[in-house]
Amino acid sequence: DLKIMASQSEYRFESESEQLAEVASDPLIGGAVVAPGAIDRPAPGALKVIEAGKPLVYVGRWPKGLKIDTISTDYLTAAKLAVEHLIALGHRRIAYVEGAPHFHNFSPYSGYSEALKEARIAQHAELVCLPDLPSQEAGHAAVTDLIHRGIEFTAVFARNDVTAVGVMRALREAGLIIPRDVSVAAINNSLLAR
């Protein structure tokens, strides 16, 4: 008889805190699962949830100083596997694309970098694209920029599936066929990817 309600704070600390304070004060809400917008300190609302004795679970990363349950993806391993797959297909010029927000230790970039290093493939700075745009827009802008600057690449590893959608749109707009001309890989395995 459980119901799940979703809410979006748009990674704004104040909004996240307000929503968590509502969770704490509403007797009909049993707990919260949070993908936090900041981790430098706990949101006051999170502390209220804990004080109310309700379960609080953070996804991916969590504020310092809180002893709580977390769910985390091993981004390093997931990214390494994806990039190793691209390397096994014969790719040597693999672009990396990641959109905002940019979170330290919440990025598959390390796995991308390690896979290239272990395969003894040079990492080129011009292939690492970190536009300060939301995921899908970042994917589109990064690939469009690579193409306009004439930078050679045969594959793109995107931070997540939403970014990959932007990558694929830009490739199609440029008349490139996936995967014949450029391969695209991402991690998340969301419904969108399927």
PETACOR-V394200 format. One record per pair of residues at least 12 apart in sequence whose C-alpha atoms are under 7 Angstrom apart, sorted by the first residue. I is the first residue (numbers start at 0). J is the second residue. If there is no record, write none. Layout:
# PETACOR-V394200
i	j
I	J
I	J
This chain:
# PETACOR-V394200
i	j
10	35
10	36
11	36
12	36
12	37
12	42
16	42
16	43
16	44
16	45
17	44
19	44
19	45
19	48
20	44
20	45
20	47
20	48
22	48
23	47
23	48
23	51
29	53
30	53
30	54
30	55
31	54
31	55
31	56
32	55
32	56
32	57
33	56
33	57
33	58
34	57
34	58
34	59
35	61
38	61
38	62
38	63
39	62
39	63
40	62
40	63
41	62
41	63
55	67
55	68
56	68
56	69
57	69
57	70
58	70
58	71
59	71
59	72
59	105
74	106
74	107
75	107
75	109
75	110
76	110
77	186
78	107
78	110
78	111
78	186
79	110
79	111
79	113
79	114
81	184
81	185
82	111
82	114
82	156
83	114
90	153
90	154
91	120
92	152
92	153
92	154
93	126
93	152
93	153
93	154
93	155
93	156
94	126
94	127
94	152
94	154
94	155
94	156
95	126
95	127
95	128
95	155
95	156
95	157
96	127
96	128
96	129
96	138
96	141
96	156
96	157
96	158
97	128
97	129
97	130
97	134
97	137
97	157
97	158
98	129
98	130
98	131
98	132
98	133
98	134
98	137
98	138
98	162
99	131
99	132
99	133
99	134
107	158
128	141
134	161
134	162
135	161
135	162
135	164
135	165
136	165
137	162
137	165
138	162
138	163
138	165
138	166
139	165
139	166
139	168
139	169
142	166
142	169
143	169
153	180
153	181
153	182
154	181
154	182
154	183
155	182
155	183
155	184
156	183
156	184
156	185
157	184
157	185
158	185
158	186
159	185
159	186
159	187
160	185
160	186
160	187
160	189
160	191
160	192
163	185
